[in-house]
Amino acid sequence: MNYMDEAKIALVHLRERKRQTMLSALGVAVGSAMLITTISVARGSSSNVISKVIDTSPHVLIKSERIVPLLPDNLFDRQGRRVAMVTKNVTTDKKEVIKNYTEVVESIRPVTQLQTISPFVLSKVIARNKTRVTPCLARGVEPRLEGEIAGLKKNLLEQNALEELTYTTNGIIVGDLLAKKLRVDYHDRIVLVTKNSEEFPVTLVGRFSSGFNAKDEREAYVNLALAQRMEGIVSNSVSGIGLRTADVGRARQTAAKVQELSGYKSESWDETNRNVIEFYNRNAVITLVLVGFVFIVAGLGVSSVMTTVVLQKVKDIAILRSMGVQRGSITRIFMFEGFLIGVLGVLLGSPLGHMICHFVSSIRFEASTAGVLKSDRITLVETLDAHLIVIVFGILISVFSSLFPARKATRFSPVSVLRGEVGA
């Protein structure tokens, strides 16, 4: 008996039980469609987060942590002899900053990948508008440089806000959610209170909306000089330096080169936001595993159909065995049946998954600020490889689900069956 004969017998068995065959195939189809949709949603969610991170963060960030510590000038003299030693040095209030940041900027300019270099100073303050107060992270920047670093320019709700911030020394640009919290509008006055209880009145010159709710409700931009005064640091010191590169895909290699030249710890965007990216990727994997159990249920349906067919075809199997048909051929007949159910299921499930993805992506709803990202839709990334993976997986599940009933079919003794006994 050749493979064509085995396939024909399998097809005849399935035709005799059309209803059960179709139900099993629909189980595989539903599993395929759900898994395709889940993969698309998971990839869309991760890609949405990554694109937001790239748009709202520097491609490379130079921190104030030195890789190569600086030696005090008075520790050695010119001849290399030891002339002084510090026995006790308590500096609990010392701020971690990049000193002489202009020299650091000049040291990294030879890196050809760098497009924009923007120093900044971070200051944790309390923003107050009359009786309304909220924590705020003020980022002191040079407006003409910062606009291209973290997508700030394209996220502005008032297009000329950066230009106005440049000539308004006490100006401030806040996130739209922070503005709503404080109930402030264009040109309203806000008071920034530092940890030393110093107050700095500022004027609202614009708002931004990045899509990251945490950023939009906590962050603000002020001029670099103002932030330095609020932090009490000298004018040649900054908290860090943000860099924009020509190729975001090579940000990690660029960060390594910058760290080598500057002597300060440098991180690429994916290293800085590792926790956020890993959180979304981990959730995507957990969701895929859970939805994958739908395929297991579909496999049990296929196994149930195959077991029923085997029990109904006991005499036919005995006759085939008595005619000299090998056990391998009997096994392949029933595995062919599982294969055909799987093929029928994925051929129905793949188009169904595409239709569900198209439907879900077309749904629009009011943007919510409850989650991490502000969005008015569910982002999906549907790819051909997702369909191919699900098709192969669906067929394999169906074939493996029919393996146990197929082996059971070969265990019956032809003589015992023909005598009227159920099994060997």
N, C-alpha and C positions, 0 to 999 in steps of 0.2 A: 504494500500500500504506500503510495507516494504522498507528498505534501498536499497536492491538489485534491486527492480523494479524502484526506483527513479534513481539509477545509470545507469540502462540500458536505460531509457528514455533520460537521459542527454547525454549518449554516442551516441545515435541515432541523437540527435539534432546537435552534433558536427560533425558527419560524413556527414550530409547534407550540411555543410558549411566548407568543408575541407580547402579551400584557406584561408578564414578569420581566421579559427582556427590555421592554421600553422603560419600565420603572427603574430597573437597575442602571440603564443608560442615562436616564434623567438624573439619577443620584450622582453619577460621575459628572454629568454636565453642570449641575448646580455647584458641585465642588470645584470644578474647573473655573466657572464664572466667578465664584466668590474669591478664589485664590488669585486670579488675574486682577480683580478689582482691588484686593488687599495689597498686592505687590505694587500696583500703580499708586495707590494712596500712600503707602509707606515711602516709596521713592519720591513722590511729590512732596510729602511732608519734609523729608530730609533735604531735598534740593531747595525747597522754599526757605528753610532755616539757613542753609549754607549761603544761598544768594543774599539773604538779609544780613548775615554776618559779614559777608564780603563787602556789601554796600555800606554798612554802618561802622566798620572797624578799619583801622589802618592795616594795610597788607603786612607790614612789619612794625613792631613796637620795640623801641629801645627803652629799657627800664633804668631806674637809677641805681641798680645793683651792679657794682663793679666786679668784673671777672678777675682782673689783675689789681690787687689792692695798691693804693698809693702809699709811698713811704713819706713820713714827715721830713720836711726840708732840714730840720735841725738834728736829725738822728745820726747822720754821717757828715764828716767834712769832706773837702775835695780830695784829700789823700787817702780816703777810705778808712780813717781811724774813727772809732766810736767816741763821740763827744757828748752825747746826752742820752738819757733813758727816762721814759715815762713810767712812774711807779703806780700812779692812780689817776684814772681819767673817767670821770662820771659825766656822761652826756645823755641823760635820759630824754631830754627834749630835742635832741638833734634830729633834724629832718633829713630823710634820704632824698637827695637831689643830684642832678647832673650839674656839676660845677663847670664853668666856662664852656657852656653848651655850644657856643659859636665855634670853638676849636674842634669839638666832636663832630659838628656838622661838616666842617671843612675836611676832616679826616675820612669821612665816608663818601665824599663827592666823587671819587674815582670809580665807585660802583656804577657800572653803566645801566643796570636795571632800574635804578631809582629815578622816579619822575618828579615827585614832590616831597619836600622835607618840611615838617611842621612841628616845632617845639610846643609844649603845653605844660600848664601847671594845674594840678587838681586840688580843689579846696572843698572840704565837706562843710556845708553851712546850713543854716535854717532860713528858708525863704518866708517872709512875712508880708502879708497885705492886710492891714488893719487888724482884725481879730483872727484871720486865717493864717495858719502856719503849717509848714510841711518841710521835711528834710529834702535837701537838694545837693547835688554834686555839681559844683561850678567848675567848668573847664576853661581856663584862661588860654586863649589862642591868638595867633595873628590871623585875622579874618581872610586876608588875601591868599593865605596858604592853606588854611583849614578847609576851605570850601571844596577842594578837590580830594581831600584825604579820605574822609569817611562818608562820602555821598551827601554831605550836609547841604550843598548848594541845590541839588535837585529835590531835597526833602523839605525845603523852605516853603512855608505857606505864604509869606510875603517875599516876593522875588528880590527886592532890593535891601533885604535885611542885613546881609553881610557888608554891603557898601555903607549902610548907615552905622553899623557897629564900628566900622573902621574910624569914622570921624566923631563917634560918640564915645568918649572915654569911659563914661559910666553906663554904657548901654548893656543890654542883656538879651539873648535869644533863648527862649525856653521851649520845652516840649509842649505840644498841644494839650496833653493830659495834665501836665503841671499847671498850665495856664487855666484850665478848667477848675482844678483844685483850688487855686488861689483867686479865681474869678477876676482875672485881669485881662485887659485888652491892650491894643496898640497904644503906646506912649503912656501907659499907666506906670505909677511908681511902685517899686518893690524895695523892701529892705532885706539885705543879706546879713545875717548875724553869724559871726565866726565862733569857734570854740572858746575864744578868749573874750567873748561877749562884745566884741567890736562890731559896730553897725556900719554898713556901707549901702547907702541909698543908690538904686540903679533904676534906669528907665527901660521899659520893654520896647524893643525895636523890631521884634519879629518872633515867629514861632516855627517849629519844625515838626514833622511827623515821619518817623523812621519806620514805623510798623512794629517795632519792638516796644511793647507796652511798658516794660520796666524802664527802658531808656526814656520814653516820652513822658513819663510821669515823675522822673527824678533828676534828669540832667538839664543843664543850661550852659550856654556859652557866653563868656565875657572876654574883655580884652586881656592880653597877657600881663600887661603892667598892673592892672587892677587885681588880678589873681595873685600876683607876686606880693602885693601889699597886704592882701588878706591873709596870706600864708606867712608873711613876715620873712621872706627870703630876698636875697639881693637880686639885682636885675640881670645878672649873668648866670643865674641858676634856674633850672626847670625840673618838673617832676618826671618828664619823659619826652621822647621825640617820636612822632608818628611818621611813617614812610609809606608812600604809594609807589608800587612797582609797575613796570611795563607788562610783566607776565605774572599774574596771580598764582598760576600753577607752580612757579618756581620760587615762591615766597620763602619756603624753608631754606633753600640753598642761599638765597639772598640774605636771609637773617643770619646765617652762619658766617657769611663774608663780612657783614656789617659788624657782628660781634667781634670778629678777629681784628678789624681795623679800629674800632672805637674803644674796645676794652670794657664795654658795658654789656650786660645780659640783653640779648635781643631774641624776640619770639615772633614767629609767623602768625598769621590770623587764625590758623587752625589749632595752633598750640595755645594761644591765648584763650580761645573759646572752646577748648577741648571738652569741658563738662557739658555744655549745651549740646554740642554735636553728638557726643556719646549718649546722652540722654535720649535724644530722638532716634538714634540708630538702634539702641537697645529696645526701646518701645516697639520699633518696627519689627525687630526679630521676634519678640514675644507675640505680637499680633499674628505674624506669619505662622508661627508654630501652632497657635490656637486654631486658626482657620484651617491649617493643614489637617486637623482631626476630622474635618468634613470629608476629606478624601478617605480617611480610615473607615468612616461610617459607610461611604459609598462602596468601599471594598468589601465590607461585610455583606452588603446587599448583593454584590456579584457572587460572593462565596455562597450565599444562601440559595441563589438561583442555580448555581452549578451543583450544589448538593442535592437539590430537588431533582434536577435532570438525571443525575447519577442514579438516584434511588428508583426513578421511573424507567431507566434504561438498563436495569440490571440484567434482564434476559437478553436484550440486544447485545450487551457487552459480552455475556457468556457465549452467545452464538458466534460473535466475531472472534473470541479467543479460541473456540473450538475449531474455527476455520483456519487457525494458524496466524491470526493477527497478533503481532508482538505487543508486549506491555507498553513499550515506548510509543507506539502508534496510538494506543488508547489514551495515554496521558496527553499526547499532543492534541488529540481531538478536543478534549475538554479545555485545554489551555488556549486552543484556537478560539473557542467560544468566549473565554474571558477576554482575549485580545480583541475580538470583534465588538464586544460590548464596550470595551474601553475606547476603541476608535470611534464608535458611534457617539459615545458620551462626549469626548473631547471635540468632535466635529460640531456638536451642538453647543458645547460650553464655551468654546473660543469666541464665536460671534456674539453669544449672549453676554460674555464678559466685556467685549468691546462696546456693546450697546449700553451696558450698565455704566461703564466708565464715561461714555459720552453724555449720558443722562446726568450723572453725578456732577461732572465738570460744568454743566450748563446751569446748575442750581445757583441762585444768588440769594444772599440773605444779608441782614443788617450787620455791619462790622461790629464785633464784640471786643470789649477790652478786658474780658474775664481771663483769657488765656495769656500765653507768652507772646504770641503774634496777633496783630490786628489784621483780620482778613475778612472779605465778604464772600469767600468761596472756598471750596475744598480743592486744593491743588493736586492734580494727578499727573503722573508721568508714565504714559503707556508706551511700552517698547515691544519690539518683535521678539526679543529674547525671552521676555516674560511669558508670552504665548507659547513659545517653543518649549520652555522649561515645564510649563503646566501640562502641555500635550504629552510630552514624554513621561512625566510623572504620573499622569492619569492612566496612561496605557500600562505602565509598569505595575501600578497598584492593582489594576484589573487582572493582569496576567498572574501576579503573585497570589491574588485572592482566589484564583481558580486552581492553584497548585495543589492544595490539600484535597479538594474533591476529586481532582484528576488522579492523584495517587490512590485515593480510596477506591476508585473505579477499577484499578488493576489488582486489588487485593481479593476480589471475589473469585472463588474457585468455580470454573465452568460446570464441573460435574455436580457440585452441591447446588448451584443455581438451577440447573436443568432438572434436578430431582425435586425442586420445590422449596429448597431451603433459602433463607434470606441472604446469608453470608457464608464465608468460608469457615 
